[in-house]
Amino acid sequence: MTNWRSTIIPTWCPGCQDFVIYAGLQNTLVKLDLNRDKTVIVYDIGCIGNMADFVKAWGIHSLHGRAIPVAVGIKMANPELTVIAVGGDGGIYGEGLSHLIAAARLNIDITVIVANNQLYSLTTGQSSPTTPKGAKTKSTPKGVESVPVVPLELIKAVNPEALAQHVSCDEPLKVNEAMEKAIKHVGFDLLDLDQLCVSFGKQLR
Amino acid sequence: MDKTWTIKIAGPAGTGIKSVGLLLAQILNESGYFLKDYSEYPSLVRGGHNTYQVTFSAGEVYSVHKMIDIFVSLVPGHWQEHEKEFTKETLVFSDNDGKINLPLGEMCGQLGSTIYGNTISLGLICYLIDIDKDKAKKIVSRHFGEDSPNLEAFEAGWQWGENNCQKLTVDKGKSKDKKIIVDGNEAAGWGLYKAGLDMFVAYPMTPATGLLHFLAKNQDEFKMKVVHPEDEIAVASIASGASMAGARTAVGTSGGGFALMTETISFDAMAGLGVVYFLSQRPGPATGMPTWTSQGDLLFAVHSGHGEFLKAVLAPGDQEEAFELGKLSLNLANKFDIPVIMLSDKNLSESSANTIDFEKEKEEIIKSEKEIPGKGQKIKLYNSYEHNEEGFSVENANEAKKSIETRLKKIKAILKEMPKVNLFGSDKAKKIIVSWGSTKGAILEALKEMSNKEDFAFLQIRGMWPIDPRIGKIINAFPEKILIENNAMGQLETLLKSQTTVDFTKRILKYDGRPFFPEEIKEALND
């Protein structure tokens, strides 16, 4: 059985649901018995991106918003590799939204996992593309003016052939199941994982 | 010295100027002449004013000339803005337009379409410069097909010449080793291919688009993947990912697209991923003048990307150097796992010359030693954060310092492999001209024709960054130092001053979107 954990202890806040995603990914990689040498994980910037240091696998800790095009480049260069991109709502639905749309249109066989906590948390709590309209955050003390991005609807509109799933981190077993389905799926897939930030997300409850 | 001849064809976009230019260049090439060409066109698809000009000679030619021997206006009204390029001897043809009356309208009418004006003109030109008619017609039929009315059009132009003009006395071409006609973009593409390019990623942007078209068209034959993604940020990011997976990778763009790629240049340097950035300059800032030329992005290229890191910046001066440095760029990127920028400009990218046959040149592939997935190597994380050898993030002061020093100490090894300067002329000359990039051609062409050429040496810098500080010594050995650049601020001077004690005594700068012509350089040097 491959151990996919590095020796570095995760730095997330106690109670953070990124642990659910981390554990889910470890379990799924083991369950699917993926070849470590042929699996590459690309991480975006943000709390979930810090998982780069906690996993023992081939990887790129890319720039903010760029996990998807980097993953696309890896898959194009070597289609034999299993390629997984992990990011947050800021990187995937904000800074890198055009890349999400392009990869879904291309239907390239990569898996995109998003820790969607509706907030920029590593930068201490500003509004993100999925923050509900009207929510008050540090960057929007008068309330968010935009309507939020709805990831599943978006992917469906762009390419109905792509697989898009939405699961809450409150249900870890469902997270595991969805991850397994996503990685097995041939073609583009998005797994949107709903969570709330334990440190800065109280106003969103 | 062999006489040079310059031919210019002008007309609105859509009249086939580019295709007739290409045919003329092929005919001249297969007739054994040396040639350089140059096109001007505005950023539109139909209408406007386009020109194609070619300078050829039985002897070596380094650049097109400004002054014209034969000028053809494909429709009336297109010679007037070129009057300053005419001498008393210039043959100017236009349809009922105050110059030699070439009845293109009437002749096209007889052939049944206005589209034949270009091929009629080609026939006339070939007659005037005493080309072997059968050879020319063979090239025309190869291009248009054996039954094409264009052959009739060529014949009509030739006949009109026989009936109305005297042939010019043009020395026969005798060159044997110039085999193919390529522009700078294609030459760079051949170079990248011969260095084992696996993947080329680009978003169209003039004047770099030709490289995308060339590689896209040849991707199966060249066994490479060519990708055109959603934007330039994706272009560079896809290239970085591909490089991590073991592909030899390059991207192509111009200044505006390169601006979007600069975050990735910084990332490549931090993560240790080799990627070639082909940057073909045009005048900025902003959208600037898309279809014109400039050397305005030298400092931008050298300083691109946030943070302190090593990159290499190379600048070829002509098509054959674009091939050589194209190869070298990809090998440097892979040998040192760094971003490498290859600087071209519109004047090089979109101008053609006849060159050696690149297809017959040997491959040179220096492989990266970095770990890649799928080969049973030691696992690694390629990290945009400061990191240790395994790739895990570090913030500890000592570890961070060590990592930075490990990256920066490659500079000596990189400097050794940068392209050497070209020094033309005698080191006993009184004056040294210093320049870089595509100005090479106009400078060499000017010096070729100057009676006082022994007064000048010419130093062409090709390794722009890291720049060899010994260049300062070479320049300082000459009493007079002349800077020539196709930009407004003298960016090479700024760069040299940051690393050497060079002080120029004269600066010749041009920044109107047009390249230097040898006539202008001659005049400025003797001023």
Interface residues (C-beta under 8 A of the other chain):
Chain A: S6 I8 R36 D37 K38 T39 V40 V42 I45 N50 A52 D53 K56 A57 W58 G59 I60 H61 S62 L63 R66 P69 V70 A71 V72 G73 I74 K75 M76 A77 N78 E80 L81 S98 H99 I101 A102
Chain B: D198 M199 V201 K225 V227 P229 E230 D231 I233 A234 S237 I238 A239 S240 G241 A242 S243 M244 A245 G246 A247 T249 E263 T264 F267 A271 P373 G374 K375 G376 Q377 I379 K380 L381 Y382 N383 S384 Y385 G391 F392 S393
